[in-house]
Amino acid sequence: MTSGTDGAPATGTRPAAEVRGAVGATYLAFIATGFAFASWASRIPQVRDHFRLDPAQLGLVLLAIAAGSLIALPLSGVLVSHLGSRRTVRLMAVLDGVALLVVSAGFLLGVPVVVVGLFLFGFGQGAWDVAMNVQGALAERRLGRAIMPRFHAGFSVGTVAGALTGAAMVALRVPVSAHLLVVGVLVAVVVPFGVRRFLPDHDHEPATASALEAAPGPTAVRLHALRAWREPRTVLIGVFVLTFAFAEGTGNDWTSVALIDGYRLPASLGTLGFAVFLAAMTAGRWFGPGLLDRHGRVVVIRVMAGLAVLGVALFVFGQLPVVAFLGLVLWGVGTSLGFPVGMSAGADEPAMAAPRVSVIASVGYCAFLGGPPLVGFLGDHVGVLRAVVVVAALLALAVAITGVTRPPAAAGSTPDPAG
């Protein structure tokens, strides 16, 4: 089994050096978006305290990121098909950099400006996410082996780096505005240069006038996008991704707050807990491809989801900080493969990769829309720590529908051993 690959060797279609360059550029795209996100997420407790937000109000502020992403995601399939993944990532990296500058200014000017910045940030993250996953699926097919989880491990590396940097900034009492200002400039400058070695989105680009005339036009691209929304497998994969996105997003947004409020830990240890969660996800994504190649998507994901449920239970009911940190490790490892496996499953058939990944991401990101206010609402009634138990219920749904990630017989992939 290969997680979304077609078994084609890198040589013969693309020179090995070109594919290696694309793999490196794809890693950079994943790392950078993770670093940008975690740089913001690591300062959420300080933003909450600065503006004196209760859990429900904080959830509504965080909703701005999800709203921006959900507007971007349905458009991303068409955007990537027209501009290509390289140009899309470049444009969205610049947008995210500008958005962080707006958030930085908003910390001084007020909550409405922060919300505008977060909306722009979410829009950039959403389209960037689809574009880099399309490029990752292409590199995966060219390599002929599973690598998508490792690209997502790159995202986790970026989030760990961003979280640790954020923890250091908190400990050194660096202002939130100064921290995010520097990160915004770095993202807007480094990423557009770093992704120049992306592969073309089509394996055989039109080279002649007749080929150009035969290439799909805007109408065909839009029809492909609409068709993807009517495919039951694609929509179910989106629901599958939604459950893991909720588990991952809750860990990103609420673990530090839950540790600070629920276990009475200082802010630096709360942020460290966030970093532990991200480090566990990174390890799961880095070592996961070997398990996927050996045992198949379905078996591996079901076992991992079980680990995540156990981890959430330990985090919520462990009573001791050390048990909660152990729960964060299991929670992070257990949720590590769901999102990348869903993206690979959506790109099993190359011709429909962009519209299907766009649909899957659109459905999946509903978790980021509904997650923050849901946890915030529950947190107002039972406390943030107890509220995150809802993650376990959604992961049970993930176990029930994991079979939808099996590669279709016509996708050209080696059959999944689990299926």
Secondary structure, DSSP 8 states (H G I E B T S, - for coil): --SS-----STTTS-HHHHHHHHHHHHHHHHHHHHHHHHHHTTHHHHHHHHT--HHHHHHHHHHHHHHHHHHHHHHHHHHHHHHHHHHHHHHHHHHHHHHHHHHHHHHH-HHHHHHHHHHHHHHHHHHHHHHHHHHHHHHHHHTS--HHHHHHHHHHHHHHHHHHHHHHHHTT--HHHHHHHHHHHHHHHHHHHTTT---SSSS---SHHHHHHS--HHHHHHHHHHHHT-HHHHHHHHHHHHHHHHHHHHHHHHHHHHHHHS---HHHHHHHHHHHHHHHHHHHHHHHHHHHHH-HHHHHHHHHHHHHHHHHHHHH--SHHHHHHHHHHHHHHTTTHHHHHHHHHTSSGGGHHHHHHHHHHHHTHHHHHHHHHHHHHHHHH-HHHHTTHHHHHHHHHHHHGGGGS--GGG-----TT-
